[in-house]
Amino acid sequence: MRSCLLLSVSLLVLACGAVEPSPPETGPVSGTRLRVRYEVSGEDRVFAGFHDTERGETCWFAGDATATASRCLPPRVGVSEFADPACTTPAVRFPAGWCGELPRYAAEPAADDCADVAEPSAMWELDLTSELSTVYVREGDACTAVPVPEGDRAHAAAAEIPLSAFVAATVELADGASRLRERRLVAADGARQPMGAHDTELDEVCDPFASGGACMPAAAASNAAYSDAACSSPAVLWQPWGCDPATPTYVKVRADACAAATLHRAGASLGDSTIYYDGGGQCTPQPPQDGVAFAVGDEVSTVAYARVVADIAGRLRPYLDVADGVELPVGMHRDTELGIDCHVRQVDDARRCLPSGHGVLGLPTFTDAACTEPARVTTAFADACTDTWEDVRYATATPLGGCPSDVEVYEVGDELTPGSLYLRNGEACDAWTWDREEQRLYAVGDVVPAETFAAFELVTE
């Protein structure tokens, strides 16, 4: 019997049988049926769902970070109307100017919006080969005919598709001894999609994006009130909505707008006690309204996180929130060639990393005292906590009524002085003044060619 000569760790010798490589510790993973799709620019990769090789279509696992199970579903729209006078056959009406291809599927929302399983109650394939001129809506016990407006398109459901036709997955936590673990949906075929971080000490999904330097429970309330007339004892007015519990468990507290948040357990209910709000140094009493006030209890330890730019080669590098070994993509990238932060967006016929941020102000802003010459300007604001100003090298705009792919990027020119612009106020045309300590306005110049910005290519593993 011949033995196999091990040349290197990565070399597979066919005579010894195939050796499956170990999946990466973090990030999405392909399965035997679902293959990971990425938008790729150099070494920068953005997760773009899965390709279902059995159905020949793109799918995503539905649900937010708190879902415990899901299915990989293709793009779909919610059922809005019916195709028959008995209101039994679902139909969907697409408004005039619908952007992009019409989705092939329609879905009936889950009967329980708060269920841990993220999937609709039913799915249908739409008949896109023929259009309806009349749809029906259910109004109580009646089924009422409604003509389809000119320009709109309406299509009936062709056939219901059993949910079992789509790959199911359940939540698991990544192995390890660290307090934070990657929370992931793992499918029967081995595919894996990250779903955020889980704090094993608190047994809570935690969110590093809006918590000021720590990974905190995603459902934690934020204090905005006080229980004393000096506004020194934090309280929280809890107004549950949707699937929120009747009482809060945790509260995020900030000493001031610029301080990092600390996490506390929610204290006892304050019932009908008067609560107080800090309105610019004035502590104002107000009875609780449309909610219940709770005291703020003891502080709870959290895991610190840092926002970093990935250390990879190439022009684009993604931002990551890193905490206790868990890496969470932010959805923002650093364009090292242009020196800007950018987000991936559709523009023309390509996906490109376009500058973050600033919109274009048009009417009713003018450059002349008669309000006859429209102005195009953009606004930058100061960060009161760091005494820095937003980057205003570029501004973006989508034409009114346009599609997302109609977005255009403009050069930003010189700063404008207060009083140099005019606003129409009824019949009057008044000079516009502003405080440069709080905001600054800049002229918007020419369109920047889309090719200026890095493009992404869609790749399936």
VEXKESE-124534 format. One record per atom (N, C-alpha, C): x, y, z. Coordinates in steps of 0.02 Angstrom, whole numbers, padded with zeros to 5 digits, always signed. Layout:
<atoms>
XYZ...
</atoms>
This chain:
<atoms>
+00042-00059+00000+00000+00000+00000+00044+00061+00000+00030+00106-00047+00071+00165-00051+00050+00215+00003+00098+00250+00029+00083+00303+00078+00081+00369+00041+00051+00418+00073+00047+00485+00044+00102+00528+00072+00135+00562+00028+00187+00608+00048+00156+00676+00061+00161+00702+00122+00133+00767+00141+00182+00821+00122+00166+00857+00068+00211+00910+00045+00199+00975+00082+00137+00991+00098+00122+01051+00136+00053+01043+00165+00037+01088+00212-00028+01084+00245-00084+01094+00194-00072+01136+00143-00125+01154+00096-00129+01109+00036-00082+01062+00028-00081+01020-00032-00126+00959-00022-00171+00948-00069-00214+00889-00068-00189+00839-00119-00175+00779-00098-00152+00726-00143-00211+00682-00161-00231+00683-00224-00292+00649-00245-00291+00575-00228-00231+00543-00230-00228+00471-00217-00248+00454-00146-00246+00504-00100-00264+00491-00030-00336+00509-00015-00373+00533-00064-00442+00553-00052-00447+00627-00041-00505+00655-00056-00515+00727-00050-00519+00746+00024-00490+00803+00039-00492+00831+00107-00529+00897+00104-00583+00902+00143-00622+00964+00143-00587+01016+00186-00577+01077+00159-00547+01129+00199-00594+01151+00255-00566+01173+00311-00607+01196+00366-00639+01262+00348-00703+01272+00367-00735+01336+00353-00704+01391+00395-00708+01453+00373-00681+01508+00412-00718+01514+00478-00684+01543+00528-00713+01548+00595-00770+01599+00596-00765+01652+00557-00816+01703+00555-00837+01716+00483-00896+01748+00476-00919+01768+00409-00963+01715+00378-00993+01731+00320-01037+01684+00285-00998+01625+00257-01033+01568+00251-01002+01507+00226-01051+01473+00177-01024+01446+00122-01065+01410+00074-01082+01341+00100-01140+01316+00078-01159+01247+00093-01159+01206+00029-01188+01147+00032-01190+01105-00028-01241+01129-00078-01292+01166-00054-01344+01192-00099-01340+01268-00106-01328+01302-00051-01324+01375-00051-01251+01396-00057-01238+01438-00107-01170+01463-00118-01167+01538-00104-01117+01559-00067-01111+01629-00046-01098+01673-00107-01132+01730-00109-01120+01781-00161-01086+01841-00128-01037+01868-00162-01002+01927-00138-01000+01980-00192-01001+02043-00171-00980+02098-00214-00907+02112-00196-00863+02108-00246-00792+02107-00235-00758+02166-00270-00714+02199-00233-00671+02251-00261-00603+02242-00231-00556+02213-00270-00491+02196-00242-00499+02143-00188-00472+02156-00129-00480+02110-00073-00540+02127-00029-00575+02180-00046-00635+02201-00009-00695+02162-00034-00731+02129+00012-00788+02088-00008-00849+02107+00035-00906+02112+00001-00969+02128+00035-01017+02070+00025-01042+02042+00079-01089+01986+00074-01151+02007+00036-01172+01967-00014-01229+01984-00056-01279+01927-00061-01288+01891-00006-01337+01837-00005-01309+01771-00030-01354+01726-00047-01335+01660-00071-01366+01647-00140-01334+01602-00177-01364+01575-00238-01389+01506-00222-01455+01496-00228-01486+01431-00217-01477+01391-00281-01431+01344-00281-01415+01307-00342-01472+01261-00363-01514+01241-00317-01570+01197-00335-01626+01237-00369-01639+01298-00346-01692+01338-00374-01667+01388-00426-01601+01397-00430-01572+01442-00479-01588+01515-00467-01587+01537-00403-01604+01606-00387-01566+01629-00325-01565+01695-00317-01533+01725-00259-01581+01724-00199-01553+01713-00140-01595+01713-00080-01556+01742-00021-01594+01764+00029-01566+01789+00091-01605+01757+00148-01571+01746+00204-01607+01725+00264-01642+01786+00293-01707+01780+00302-01748+01836+00325-01740+01844+00401-01762+01903+00425-01764+01915+00497-01708+01959+00521-01716+01985+00583-01666+02027+00612-01621+01986+00658-01580+02021+00697-01530+01986+00738-01561+01944+00793-01625+01953+00809-01655+01915+00863-01690+01851+00839-01695+01841+00774-01728+01781+00748-01689+01718+00769-01725+01665+00786-01693+01603+00804-01695+01551+00748-01735+01564+00696-01739+01520+00638-01763+01560+00579-01747+01536+00519-01765+01573+00459-01762+01527+00399-01783+01555+00341-01775+01520+00277-01741+01567+00228-01704+01538+00182-01670+01579+00131-01720+01592+00075-01745+01653+00073-01800+01671+00028-01777+01718-00027-01805+01711-00087-01788+01757-00142-01822+01825-00132-01803+01876-00171-01838+01941-00167-01913+01932-00178-01953+01968-00140-02025+01960-00143-02059+02024-00120-02124+02029-00133-02164+02085-00110-02222+02057-00071-02252+02099-00029-02309+02077+00011-02373+02077-00030-02416+02030-00016-02481+02028-00049-02522+02089-00027-02549+02125-00074-02586+02186-00057-02659+02182-00078-02675+02142-00129-02743+02140-00156-02759+02069-00180-02814+02062-00215-02835+01997-00239-02854+02002-00313-02853+01944-00346-02867+01942-00418-02938+01922-00434-02977+01900-00385-03044+01874-00399-03095+01907-00352-03159+01908-00372-03212+01940-00332-03227+01905-00267-03198+01846-00255-03207+01812-00191-03149+01826-00143-03099+01865-00167-03040+01882-00127-03005+01819-00100-02993+01772-00146-02959+01710-00127-02891+01702-00162-02884+01731-00222-02821+01726-00259-02780+01789-00248-02721+01785-00216-02681+01845-00203-02660+01880-00267-02651+01945-00262-02625+01985-00318-02582+02041-00289-02539+02067-00332-02494+02122-00313-02498+02176-00365-02504+02238-00343-02505+02295-00389-02441+02334-00381-02406+02344-00438-02343+02381-00438-02357+02452-00465-02337+02503-00429-02351+02571-00451-02311+02590-00514-02335+02638-00551-02299+02664-00609-02231+02689-00586-02180+02677-00628-02113+02699-00610-02076+02651-00564-02102+02590-00557-02067+02540-00517-01996+02532-00542-01949+02533-00496-01878+02529-00515-01854+02456-00517-01819+02439-00570-01790+02373-00576-01841+02321-00599-01818+02258-00600-01861+02203-00621-01915+02190-00570-01972+02166-00594-02025+02147-00548-02006+02082-00513-02015+02077-00448-02000+02014-00414-02047+01959-00436-02023+01898-00435-02063+01841-00458-02110+01816-00405-02101+01838-00342-02137+01807-00288-02175+01859-00246-02229+01835-00216-02267+01875-00167-02273+01833-00104-02277+01868-00047-02279+01833+00017-02335+01861+00061-02365+01817+00100-02413+01837+00152-02374+01842+00217-02375+01900+00250-02337+01908+00312-02356+01855+00363-02309+01842+00409-02322+01794+00462-02380+01818+00505-02421+01771+00528-02478+01788+00569-02455+01818+00635-02398+01796+00661-02370+01821+00723-02307+01860+00707-02312+01927+00710-02254+01969+00694-02197+01960+00745-02213+01933+00803-02163+01928+00856-02135+01857+00862-02151+01813+00815-02126+01744+00818-02050+01744+00809-02018+01695+00841-01945+01689+00836-01923+01663+00767-01969+01630+00731-01953+01604+00665-01969+01658+00613-01918+01679+00576-01927+01733+00527-01944+01703+00459-02008+01695+00445-02031+01672+00380-02103+01694+00371-02124+01705+00308-02194+01723+00296-02240+01664+00310-02305+01676+00309-02352+01621+00319-02364+01583+00254-02352+01616+00196-02361+01583+00131-02323+01621+00078-02305+01585+00024-02269+01614-00033-02304+01592-00097-02306+01638-00146-02334+01623-00212-02286+01647-00266-02286+01612-00323-02253+01638-00382-02304+01678-00422-02284+01737-00445-02330+01781-00481-02332+01763-00555-02389+01773-00585-02396+01766-00657-02379+01833-00689-02316+01840-00711-02293+01904-00740-02305+01907-00814-02337+01856-00843-02349+01855-00916-02414+01890-00934-02458+01901-00886-02521+01935-00900-02536+01985-00845-02572+02039-00863-02587+02091-00816-02662+02093-00801-02677+02116-00741-02746+02125-00720-02768+02197-00731-02829+02207-00754-02856+02275-00761-02896+02295-00699-02917+02244-00661-02955+02256-00600-02927+02212-00544-02921+02240-00485-02902+02202-00426-02958+02209-00374-02954+02170-00321-03006+02170-00270-02974+02179-00201-03007+02216-00159-02983+02228-00091-03035+02204-00042-03012+02177+00013-03058+02154+00064-03072+02210+00113-03135+02227+00122-03156+02279+00168-03208+02248+00215-03183+02225+00272-03227+02189+00317-03247+02122+00287-03312+02111+00278-03336+02049+00247-03346+02057+00172-03336+02118+00147-03348+02131+00075-03283+02124+00036-03289+02107-00029-03233+02104-00075-03249+02153-00132-03214+02209-00133-03231+02265-00177-03184+02270-00236-03212+02280-00296-03172+02288-00356-03142+02358-00359-03078+02361-00381-03043+02425-00388-03007+02424-00455-03021+02472-00500-02985+02474-00564-02910+02488-00553-02868+02456-00593-02796+02468-00588-02781+02535-00623-02752+02584-00589-02738+02649-00620-02692+02642-00680-02700+02687-00727-02658+02686-00787-02585+02694-00766-02542+02654-00794-02471+02656-00779-02451+02604-00727-02498+02585-00682-02483+02533-00634-02487+02464-00668-02456+02415-00637-02461+02346-00661-02484+02302-00605-02530+02257-00618-02555+02210-00567-02550+02139-00594-02528+02094-00551-02519+02024-00572-02547+01978-00518-02577+01925-00541-02606+01875-00495-02554+01823-00476-02566+01791-00419-02524+01734-00399-02540+01675-00444-02487+01642-00469-02498+01584-00512-02503+01519-00473-02459+01511-00424-02460+01448-00386-02427+01461-00319-02454+01429-00267-02423+01434-00201-02363+01387-00198-02311+01411-00167-02250+01371-00160-02241+01352-00086-02236+01289-00071-02228+01270+00000-02164+01298+00028-02166+01321+00090-02107+01350+00121-02050+01299+00126-02067+01236+00126-02016+01184+00130-01972+01182+00067-01993+01218+00014-01952+01221-00047-01890+01264-00037-01889+01304+00017-01833+01348+00030-01792+01322+00089-01727+01334+00087-01682+01306+00137-01694+01339+00205-01701+01298+00256-01712+01323+00324-01646+01323+00363-01644+01367+00413-01584+01371+00456-01605+01390+00527-01565+01371+00575-01577+01388+00645-01515+01422+00673-01524+01459+00727-01470+01498+00757-01424+01454+00799-01360+01465+00791-01310+01435+00834-01260+01489+00853-01224+01478+00908-01171+01523+00928-01104+01491+00909-01058+01534+00887-00991+01509+00870-00959+01478+00932-00917+01427+00920-00881+01396+00975-00830+01445+01004-00810+01433+01066-00759+01475+01096-00774+01489+01169-00724+01518+01202-00731+01533+01273-00741+01607+01286-00743+01648+01234-00750+01720+01243-00821+01738+01262-00829+01796+01293-00896+01817+01315-00941+01832+01255-00914+01864+01204-00953+01877+01143-00942+01821+01093-00996+01800+01062-00991+01748+01010-01029+01772+00948-01004+01753+00890-01042+01768+00829-01106+01727+00831-01162+01761+00818-01228+01729+00814-01240+01716+00740-01255+01653+00723-01259+01636+00652-01318+01590+00639-01347+01599+00580-01397+01552+00556-01361+01497+00518-01372+01435+00537-01338+01377+00506-01391+01334+00473-01383+01324+00407-01431+01286+00368-01415+01212+00369-01464+01172+00349-01456+01100+00348-01401+01078+00299-01389+01119+00247-01338+01101+00198-01269+01126+00218-01263+01157+00277-01199+01182+00301-01187+01256+00288-01230+01289+00249-01222+01361+00237-01230+01399+00303-01198+01457+00306-01198+01495+00368-01201+01570+00352-01244+01606+00388-01249+01678+00380-01244+01711+00449-01195+01756+00459-01189+01790+00524-01250+01833+00538-01269+01836+00602-01327+01875+00623-01310+01917+00684-01249+01943+00686-01230+01988+00741-01193+01952+00796-01193+01984+00855-01155+01959+00912-01202+01941+00969-01180+01894+01011-01219+01873+01069-01175+01878+01131-01200+01913+01182-01165+01920+01245-01186+01862+01289-01141+01814+01300-01159+01753+01336-01169+01767+01411-01138+01819+01437-01146+01835+01508-01215+01864+01522-01239+01907+01476-01306+01935+01484-01359+01893+01450-01337+01845+01409-01382+01804+01368-01427+01848+01325-01396+01896+01290-01432+01944+01250-01396+01955+01184-01435+01966+01130-01406+01992+01068-01380+02062+01083-01319+02077+01063-01292+02143+01077-01274+02180+01014-01278+02246+01019-01271+02290+00961-01217+02341+00974-01162+02340+00934-01109+02388+00946-01116+02452+00907-01169+02460+00868-01171+02515+00820-01191+02582+00852-01232+02581+00904-01257+02645+00929-01249+02650+01005-01200+02616+01031-01196+02613+01104-01136+02650+01133-01097+02683+01092-01044+02725+01118-00985+02687+01146-00960+02638+01110-00898+02605+01130-00906+02539+01165-00966+02512+01171-00977+02447+01203-01032+02410+01167-01029+02343+01170-01081+02302+01140-01136+02292+01192-01195+02322+01178-01250+02322+01227-01311+02287+01198-01355+02263+01242-01415+02229+01217-01453+02271+01167-01471+02241+01111-01504+02278+01057-01569+02308+01080-01603+02277+01128-01669+02301+01150-01664+02348+01210-01604+02368+01231-01598+02412+01289-01630+02480+01276-01664+02505+01327-01694+02572+01323-01639+02624+01333-01654+02686+01316-01609+02742+01327-01642+02791+01375-01604+02813+01425-01634+02860+01472-01643+02928+01440-01700+02958+01450-01712+03026+01425-01747+03067+01479-01753+03038+01540-01790+03071+01593-01752+03062+01659-01779+03095+01710-01750+03092+01777-01807+03086+01827-01791+03058+01886-01842+03048+01937-01841+03103+01990-01796+03151+01985-01791+03204+02036-01790+03273+02004-01807+03323+02043-01812+03392+02018-01744+03423+02001-01690+03390+02020-01624+03415+02003-01596+03382+01940-01634+03336+01911-01613+03299+01851-01545+03266+01863-01540+03232+01920-01477+03198+01937-01485+03123+01942-01548+03098+01947-01560+03026+01952-01593+03002+01888-01556+02968+01844-01583+02947+01779-01645+02902+01787-01692+02911+01742-01751+02868+01737-01765+02857+01663-01808+02809+01649-01825+02796+01580-01901+02792+01573-01928+02824+01523-01999+02818+01507-02006+02764+01455-02034+02708+01475-02039+02649+01432-02105+02650+01395-02102+02653+01329-02161+02653+01287-02156+02593+01239-02175+02534+01262-02167+02475+01220-02208+02480+01157-02180+02456+01102-02217+02452+01039-02193+02391+01002-02234+02369+00957-02216+02309+00919-02209+02249+00965-02150+02218+00963-02138+02158+01002-02100+02171+01067-02095+02233+01088-02060+02248+01150-02095+02217+01209-02057+02196+01260-02088+02170+01322-02123+02227+01359-02164+02208+01407-02203+02258+01444-02158+02302+01488-02102+02275+01510-02055+02313+01552-01985+02306+01524-01943+02358+01531-01874+02353+01506-01831+02310+01551-01778+02283+01524-01730+02244+01563-01666+02285+01574-01643+02318+01522-01581+02357+01526-01594+02429+01501-01552+02474+01526-01557+02544+01507-01486+02570+01491-01480+02604+01435-01417+02639+01418-01421+02710+01445-01369+02730+01481-01368+02795+01513-01307+02835+01489-01319+02898+01471-01265+02943+01453-01266+03002+01502-01208+03019+01529-01204+03077+01573-01220+03141+01535-01199+03143+01472-01217+03199+01428-01212+03174+01356-01227+03217+01309-01232+03195+01239-01166+03170+01212-01110+03190+01242-01045+03170+01216-01013+03113+01255-01044+03092+01310-01015+03040+01351-01030+02971+01322-00985+02923+01334-00999+02855+01315-01055+02827+01359-01096+02784+01331-01152+02756+01368-01128+02702+01416-01162+02697+01473-01152+02642+01519-01218+02602+01522-01211+02538+01537-01270+02495+01538-01291+02481+01610-01357+02485+01621-01384+02473+01688-01445+02428+01682-01459+02393+01737-01522+02357+01740-01578+02407+01754-01636+02394+01726-01694+02436+01741-01715+02425+01813-01732+02479+01846-01753+02475+01916-01828+02467+01923-01853+02487+01981-01923+02480+01996-01965+02530+01957-02028+02512+01946-02075+02557+01913-02087+02618+01957-02089+02676+01927-02104+02738+01962-02179+02754+01960-02217+02710+01929-02289+02719+01927-02310+02785+01897-02354+02821+01934-02379+02885+01911-02338+02944+01936-02278+02929+01960-02236+02984+01987-02219+03034+01933-02208+03095+01955-02185+03146+01908-02114+03131+01886-02101+03139+01822-02033+03132+01796-02011+03200+01769-01946+03206+01758-01918+03271+01740-01875+03263+01678-01874+03316+01638-01833+03317+01578-01785+03376+01581-01724+03363+01559-01673+03415+01558-01676+03451+01491-01703+03512+01493-01709+03551+01432-01659+03607+01429-01597+03589+01412-01546+03641+01406-01529+03673+01473-01522+03631+01526-01504+03657+01591-01564+03672+01636-01624+03668+01610-01684+03679+01650-01720+03613+01661-01729+03594+01724-01760+03530+01741-01836+03541+01746-01873+03512+01699-01944+03526+01692-01985+03464+01711-02034+03472+01756-02075+03414+01776-02129+03399+01724-02145+03335+01719-02199+03314+01674-02223+03246+01695-02289+03236+01702-02314+03169+01719-02300+03121+01662-02290+03056+01677-02280+03007+01623-02341+03006+01576-02328+03002+01512-02381+03000+01462-02367+02943+01413-02420+02903+01400-02414+02848+01352-02355+02803+01367-02345+02788+01430-02291+02743+01449-02285+02740+01524-02236+02702+01548-02224+02695+01619-02151+02712+01632-02139+02751+01685-02071+02771+01702-02040+02720+01749-01975+02707+01738-01937+02660+01779-01874+02694+01803-01854+02676+01864-01790+02699+01889-01734+02661+01853-01674+02686+01861-01615+02654+01832-01576+02620+01888-01562+02556+01879-01528+02517+01932-01453+02515+01924-01424+02461+01949-01352+02453+01952-01322+02447+01882-01260+02470+01877-01224+02465+01813-01204+02393+01800-01204+02375+01736-01187+02307+01714-01125+02312+01670-01079+02265+01678-01019+02266+01636-01035+02249+01564-00998+02278+01518-01007+02266+01447-00940+02251+01415-00941+02231+01353-00880+02217+01315-00866+02276+01269-00806+02304+01275-00787+02361+01233-00777+02339+01161-00791+02384+01115-00777+02371+01045-00741+02431+01015-00710+02419+00959-00675+02472+00923-00694+02469+00849-00702+02526+00819-00714+02529+00747-00647+02537+00712-00632+02491+00667-00567+02491+00634-00577+02484+00559-00525+02502+00522-00523+02489+00450-00483+02425+00439-00512+02377+00403-00479+02313+00393-00410+02322+00362-00362+02284+00386-00293+02289+00361-00286+02241+00302-00309+02263+00244-00303+02223+00183-00271+02266+00128-00248+02233+00077-00219+02270+00020-00275+02294-00025-00258+02343-00066-00306+02367-00115-00334+02436-00099-00371+02462-00146-00398+02530-00140-00452+02536-00087-00498+02488-00085-00554+02491-00037-00541+02445+00022-00559+02470+00082-00551+02431+00142-00613+02441+00185-00644+02387+00208-00706+02394+00246-00693+02415+00318-00741+02451+00346-00742+02465+00417-00772+02405+00453-00745+02389+00512-00770+02334+00553-00778+02358+00624-00830+02334+00658-00835+02342+00730-00808+02277+00760-00755+02283+00799-00720+02224+00826-00727+02224+00902-00753+02169+00929-00762+02163+01001-00751+02091+01021-00704+02079+01064-00693+02012+01093-00686+01958+01040-00652+01976+00985-00641+01928+00931-00695+01922+00880-00753+01956+00891-00808+01955+00843-00801+02016+00797-00802+02004+00732-00797+02058+00683-00865+02068+00649-00891+02130+00653-00956+02145+00624-00947+02198+00570-00962+02183+00507-00956+02234+00455-01003+02292+00469-00979+02352+00455-01018+02413+00467-01059+02432+00406-01037+02410+00347-01070+02430+00285-01040+02493+00255-00984+02515+00283-00949+02574+00257-00878+02554+00240-00849+02589+00191-00783+02572+00167-00740+02635+00165-00674+02625+00166-00626+02680+00158-00595+02674+00089-00605+02726+00048-00573+02729-00018-00506+02763-00008-00453+02723-00007-00386+02750+00008-00359+02793-00049-00386+02785-00108-00362+02825-00165-00392+02895-00163-00456+02900-00147-00489+02965-00143-00487+02995-00074-00471+02955-00023-00469+02979+00045-00538+02995+00073-00589+02953+00057-00657+02964+00079-00687+02900+00107-00740+02907+00146-00781+02851+00165-00837+02843+00113-00857+02781+00100-00906+02770+00047-00949+02710+00063-01008+02707+00030-01054+02652+00035-01068+02624-00035-01081+02559-00038-01094+02527-00103-01165+02544-00125-01171+02572-00186-01237+02589-00213-01238+02574-00287-01298+02566-00312-01307+02556-00384-01303+02624-00418-01263+02629-00470-01259+02690-00510-01249+02670-00582-01291+02697-00626-01290+02674-00696-01300+02598-00698-01254+02562-00728-01262+02490-00733-01212+02453-00689-01186+02486-00639-01134+02455-00597-01147+02471-00523-01115+02430-00481-01115+02442-00410-01049+02475-00393-01052+02533-00363-00992+02572-00347-00994+02597-00276-00935+02612-00249-00930+02638-00181-00933+02714-00185-00992+02742-00171-01004+02814-00178-00994+02849-00112-00975+02913-00114-00962+02951-00053-01021+02950-00006-01006+02946+00058-01059+02946+00108-01085+03017+00117-01150+03019+00126-01170+03080+00159-01211+03132+00128-01185+03181+00099-01218+03246+00092-01265+03250+00032-01324+03276+00046-01373+03286-00007-01367+03356-00037-01406+03367-00089-01406+03431-00124-01471+03468-00109-01464+03529-00084-01523+03571-00072-01539+03610-00135-01600+03604-00159-01619+03642-00218-01670+03694-00200-01726+03697-00236-01779+03744-00221-01804+03733-00149-01822+03786-00111-01830+03856-00135-01770+03900-00120-01710+03877-00136-01649+03916-00124-01627+03949-00189-01609+04013-00185-01591+04050-00246-01528+04090-00234-01497+04109-00289-01435+04147-00285-01446+04223-00292-01507+04244-00308-01520+04315-00319-01579+04339-00276-01580+04405-00264-01630+04435-00221-01700+04435-00250-01707+04417-00314-01773+04412-00345-01799+04340-00343-01759+04295-00318-01777+04223-00315-01796+04197-00385-01752+04211-00433-01764+04186-00501-01710+04136-00523-01652+04136-00490-01597+04092-00509-01588+04038-00456-01611+03977-00470-01606+03924-00420-01533+03909-00401-01523+03894-00338-01456+03877-00313-01453+03802-00298-01394+03773-00304-01382+03705-00282-01327+03708-00229-01344+03690-00168-01297+03695-00113-01300+03632-00071-01250+03623-00029-01250+03568+00020-01229+03596+00087-01250+03563+00140-01239+03587+00207-01194+03540+00246-01148+03567+00285-01107+03529+00331-01120+03552+00402-01118+03506+00448-01131+03522+00518-01071+03505+00561-01065+03541+00616-01010+03529+00663-01028+03472+00710-00977+03434+00730-00985+03384+00782-00968+03418+00848-01019+03430+00888-01008+03468+00950-00962+03432+00998-00956+03366+00992-00915+03328+01040-00841+03328+01022-00826+03332+00957-00756+03329+00936-00732+03395+00905-00778+03443+00897-00761+03507+00866-00731+03498+00797-00758+03449+00760-00737+03438+00691-00797+03447+00645-00782+03453+00580-00835+03465+00531-00839+03406+00483-00898+03395+00457-00909+03342+00408-00868+03356+00345-00847+03301+00312-00812+03306+00249-00862+03323+00194-00850+03377+00157-00897+03399+00106-00865+03402+00037-00824+03354+00021-00793+03354-00046-00843+03335-00100-00893+03294-00082-00941+03271-00131-01012+03277-00102-01061+03285-00146-01132+03283-00127-01167+03238-00177-01220+03205-00154-01257+03159-00197-01331+03179-00199-01364+03161-00254-01435+03175-00261-01466+03125-00309-01529+03107-00296-01569+03068-00342-01626+03112-00366-01636+03117-00431-01690+03160-00456-01757+03142-00425-01800+03191-00415-01866+03180-00386-01903+03128-00428-01925+03075-00395-01960+03022-00430-01914+02973-00466-01849+02983-00460-01801+02939-00494-01789+02875-00455-01753+02829-00487-01735+02766-00456-01668+02774-00421-01653+02730-00373-01588+02734-00339-01528+02735-00387-01535+02701-00444-01479+02699-00492-01471+02765-00529-01518+02812-00519-01512+02878-00551-01469+02925-00510-01440+02901-00455-01401+02945-00411-01343+02976-00449-01330+03039-00434-01273+03074-00463-01231+03103-00408-01166+03105-00420-01118+03133-00371-01091+03199-00400-01089+03249-00357-01067+03316-00378-01006+03338-00339-00964+03377-00372-00909+03410-00337-00938+03464-00292-00906+03474-00236-00926+03528-00190-00874+03584-00196-00898+03645-00206-00853+03702-00216-00841+03742-00153-00839+03808-00161-00820+03853-00106-00876+03860-00055-00855+03878+00005-00904+03893+00057-00939+03959+00040-01004+03961+00056-01045+04020+00044-01051+04061+00108-01056+04125+00101-01061+04168+00160-01134+04180+00178-01151+04184+00243-01220+04199+00263-01246+04262+00229-01306+04259+00203-01335+04316+00168-01326+04314+00093-01284+04268+00068-01271+04265-00004-01323+04222-00040-01367+04188-00003-01421+04149-00032-01488+04178-00011-01540+04160-00049-01606+04187-00036-01657+04131-00035-01709+04141+00007-01762+04092+00014-01829+04126-00003-01869+04089-00042-01936+04115-00057-01981+04104+00004-02012+04157+00027-02057+04154+00085-02124+04184+00064-02168+04142+00036-02230+04167+00008-02214+04209-00053-02234+04273-00052-02220+04319-00107-02152+04353-00098-02124+04347-00038-02060+04381-00024-02001+04338-00043-01944+04371-00051-01880+04337-00064-01830+04364-00014-01816+04324+00038-01776+04349+00094-01706+04320+00093-01658+04361+00115-01589+04337+00122-01587+04284+00176-01546+04232+00163-01540+04177+00211-01475+04185+00249-01482+04190+00315-01422+04193+00357-01420+04131+00401-01360+04113+00421-01352+04054+00464-01291+04063+00508-01287+04025+00561-01232+04028+00609-01177+03981+00586-01120+04008+00566-01065+03968+00542-01034+03924+00595-01049+03937+00659-01024+03895+00712-01061+03829+00715-01122+03827+00684-01162+03766+00686-01169+03732+00619-01172+03771+00566-01178+03742+00499-01143+03786+00448-01121+03755+00394-01088+03791+00340-01117+03766+00274-01126+03812+00228-01155+03796+00163-01102+03804+00109-01106+03759+00059-01057+03758+00004-01094+03753-00062-01064+03784-00113-01092+03779-00180-01080+03710-00208-01129+03684-00246-01123+03619-00279-01106+03630-00352-01054+03594-00375-01029+03605-00442-01051+03551-00492-01004+03530-00533-01018+03484-00588-01026+03412-00564-01057+03372-00608-01064+03300-00595-00996+03267-00601-00981+03222-00554-00919+03184-00556-00932+03119-00594-00892+03102-00644-00903+03040-00681-00906+02979-00635-00953+02935-00648-00962+02876-00605-00898+02834-00601-00859+02834-00656-00799+02794-00659-00746+02816-00608-00756+02874-00578-00710+02898-00527-00709+02853-00466-00764+02819-00454-00773+02781-00393-00765+02706-00406-00737+02672-00357-00719+02601-00365-00781+02559-00377-00775+02511-00423-00830+02467-00441-00823+02400-00406-00880+02367-00396-00883+02300-00368-00907+02251-00421-00880+02190-00418-00901+02137-00464-00935+02082-00423-00990+02057-00448-01027+02005-00412-00994+01937-00426-00978+01901-00371-00945+01837-00376-00982+01786-00333-00992+01726-00360-01022+01672-00322-00970+01619-00309-00965+01599-00246-00914+01548-00228-00929+01480-00261
</atoms>
